Amino acid sequence: MKKKLRAGLIGCGNVALNHHIPALNCLDGVEVTGVADPTAANRELARLALKLPDRAAHADHRGLLKSSINYAVLAAPPQFRPAIVADCARAGVHVLTEKPLCVVPAEGQVMIDRMQEADLSFGMIHNWLFLPEYRLAHKLVLSGSIGTPRHITLQQLGMRVNPGNANYHRHWRHDFAHSGGGILMDLVHLIYLAIHLMGRPIQAVSATVDNFDRDGEQVEEFATAQLHFDGGYVSANAWWGQGPNGFELSGTAGYIVHFQNTSGDSVLSQVTVVNSDGPRSYPVTTNKTDPCTGSFATVHRDFIQAILENKEPVAPATAGLTALEGVIAAYASAATGQTVPLPLDRGSSLFKKGTAGIRDLPIRPDSPVSKRRLFGLKEC
Ligand SMILES: NC(=O)c1ccc[n+]([C@@H]2O[C@H](COP(=O)([O-])OP(=O)(O)OC[C@H]3O[C@@H](n4cnc5c(N)ncnc54)[C@H](O)[C@@H]3O)[C@@H](O)[C@H]2O)c1
């Protein structure tokens, strides 16, 4: 019988309980042998869902790291990752982390360096790469169906506010010190998808972020970012509000449109490609209730292969750092009214402090960031 990898779960909140545990329970190549979470109720829920003995549940991740696991799944909020990853590197444990990589790019770089020095795999849960509509669009782009992509619109305007776990901190996504940003930080998916679909790096970002109905909040509820590429642009739009979700890709030889309609437990969506052969539609049906075929299971499968074959996972931590820089550049642009080049200057406040580094920039007093006092700005 093939040996299974031993995985440990660090952070047992909503994404762990609803997505990672059901996905991991489907996989042959891995067995979850322990969990860690300072919130006793959540660690107990995870322990029961995994049918583990009492001794396998730890209040502190360092206890879990002593139990000879091969890889840790990091599903605690992002600002805890630097300390946890440093301990994983010391313990010789591979890491698969939830997005965003962390909230401060310089800390992300240190994590990447430590894991590299320890010769360990460090992967991102960039699971939207594996959603069927994006996979299909990517395949169509690679096959030349629309020529060279010139403009993409990625829309997530109908996002429901995703609260933190009630046993922990329901409001952490809106607490700047905890999250480092609002909807765009949460939907960093849009930044890595933009890079993936365009097939080239982002060169600069210009953006606006705002709050319409949540005055007094520390982070944005709405973001519209223009990502500049060599010979192309992506508009990434996100709102904890009402609106369509989906995408449009325009290329030199045609275009692709994705329409998404959510009903019940399944998402019915359709991808249509229009080119010189005429229009062609592909239905995309995802059964969201089947964790074994979903995007989380696919990410774990890929990471297990990466460990076993000593190769890069589909989304290495360096891709997480690039995506994080895209989010922070968007916030800086929204605050200053200027286009921000990427990658961030390694010596800049933005790189060293993340979104908090905006305070060191010339902020436009008429920008929504300033007027709403987002991101910990007191007054300008
Ligand atoms: N890939 C996706 O599609 C997706 C979906 C949802 C959430 N996420 C990401 O997953 C992460 C967690 O989100 P969530 O919605 O599960 O949050 P949550 O509030 O539901 O759970 C967070 C959990 O982390 C625990 N925790 C806090 N500090 C910890 C520490 N030092 N060590 C271990 N555990 C700790 C809390 O006690 C809580 O149980 C976030 O980074 C979020 O962006 C990703």
PDBQT file of the ligand as one rigid body, heavy atoms in Angstrom, charges set to zero:
ROOT
HETATM    1  N1  LIG A 401      -9.592  29.995  -0.866  1.00  0.00    +0.000 N 
HETATM    2  C1  LIG A 401     -10.817  30.390  -0.586  1.00  0.00    +0.000 C 
HETATM    3  O1  LIG A 401     -11.713  30.352  -1.432  1.00  0.00    +0.000 OA
HETATM    4  C2  LIG A 401     -11.097  30.912   0.802  1.00  0.00    +0.000 A 
HETATM    5  C3  LIG A 401     -12.426  30.968   1.284  1.00  0.00    +0.000 A 
HETATM    6  C4  LIG A 401     -12.623  31.446   2.585  1.00  0.00    +0.000 A 
HETATM    7  C5  LIG A 401     -11.537  31.875   3.373  1.00  0.00    +0.000 A 
HETATM    8  N2  LIG A 401     -10.273  31.815   2.854  1.00  0.00    +0.000 N 
HETATM    9  C6  LIG A 401      -9.125  32.270   3.629  1.00  0.00    +0.000 C 
HETATM   10  O2  LIG A 401      -8.910  31.385   4.735  1.00  0.00    +0.000 OA
HETATM   11  C7  LIG A 401      -8.435  32.093   5.880  1.00  0.00    +0.000 C 
HETATM   12  C8  LIG A 401      -9.379  31.845   7.053  1.00  0.00    +0.000 C 
HETATM   13  O3  LIG A 401     -10.675  32.344   6.707  1.00  0.00    +0.000 OA
HETATM   14  P1  LIG A 401     -11.995  31.810   7.462  1.00  0.00    +0.000 P 
HETATM   15  O4  LIG A 401     -13.136  32.359   6.704  1.00  0.00    +0.000 OA
HETATM   16  O5  LIG A 401     -11.908  30.363   7.668  1.00  0.00    +0.000 OA
HETATM   17  O6  LIG A 401     -11.857  32.551   8.862  1.00  0.00    +0.000 OA
HETATM   18  P2  LIG A 401     -12.638  32.180  10.215  1.00  0.00    +0.000 P 
HETATM   19  O7  LIG A 401     -12.833  33.427  10.979  1.00  0.00    +0.000 OA
HETATM   20  O8  LIG A 401     -13.845  31.378   9.875  1.00  0.00    +0.000 OA
HETATM   21  O9  LIG A 401     -11.624  31.208  10.981  1.00  0.00    +0.000 OA
HETATM   22  C9  LIG A 401     -10.372  31.615  11.405  1.00  0.00    +0.000 C 
HETATM   23  C10 LIG A 401      -9.868  30.550  12.386  1.00  0.00    +0.000 C 
HETATM   24  O10 LIG A 401      -8.467  30.789  12.617  1.00  0.00    +0.000 OA
HETATM   25  C11 LIG A 401      -8.246  30.559  13.986  1.00  0.00    +0.000 C 
HETATM   26  N3  LIG A 401      -6.997  31.191  14.419  1.00  0.00    +0.000 N 
HETATM   27  C12 LIG A 401      -6.774  32.485  14.772  1.00  0.00    +0.000 A 
HETATM   28  N4  LIG A 401      -5.484  32.644  15.123  1.00  0.00    +0.000 NA
HETATM   29  C13 LIG A 401      -4.882  31.438  14.970  1.00  0.00    +0.000 A 
HETATM   30  C14 LIG A 401      -3.552  30.966  15.170  1.00  0.00    +0.000 A 
HETATM   31  N5  LIG A 401      -2.580  31.774  15.575  1.00  0.00    +0.000 N 
HETATM   32  N6  LIG A 401      -3.305  29.668  14.935  1.00  0.00    +0.000 NA
HETATM   33  C15 LIG A 401      -4.263  28.832  14.501  1.00  0.00    +0.000 A 
HETATM   34  N7  LIG A 401      -5.544  29.222  14.297  1.00  0.00    +0.000 NA
HETATM   35  C16 LIG A 401      -5.847  30.515  14.519  1.00  0.00    +0.000 A 
HETATM   36  C17 LIG A 401      -9.480  31.118  14.663  1.00  0.00    +0.000 C 
HETATM   37  O11 LIG A 401      -9.606  30.667  16.002  1.00  0.00    +0.000 OA
HETATM   38  C18 LIG A 401     -10.570  30.609  13.742  1.00  0.00    +0.000 C 
HETATM   39  O12 LIG A 401     -10.998  29.321  14.148  1.00  0.00    +0.000 OA
HETATM   40  C19 LIG A 401      -8.343  33.554   5.433  1.00  0.00    +0.000 C 
HETATM   41  O13 LIG A 401      -7.031  33.845   5.039  1.00  0.00    +0.000 OA
HETATM   42  C20 LIG A 401      -9.299  33.642   4.246  1.00  0.00    +0.000 C 
HETATM   43  O14 LIG A 401      -8.939  34.654   3.328  1.00  0.00    +0.000 OA
HETATM   44  C21 LIG A 401     -10.049  31.340   1.602  1.00  0.00    +0.000 A 
ENDROOT
TORSDOF 0
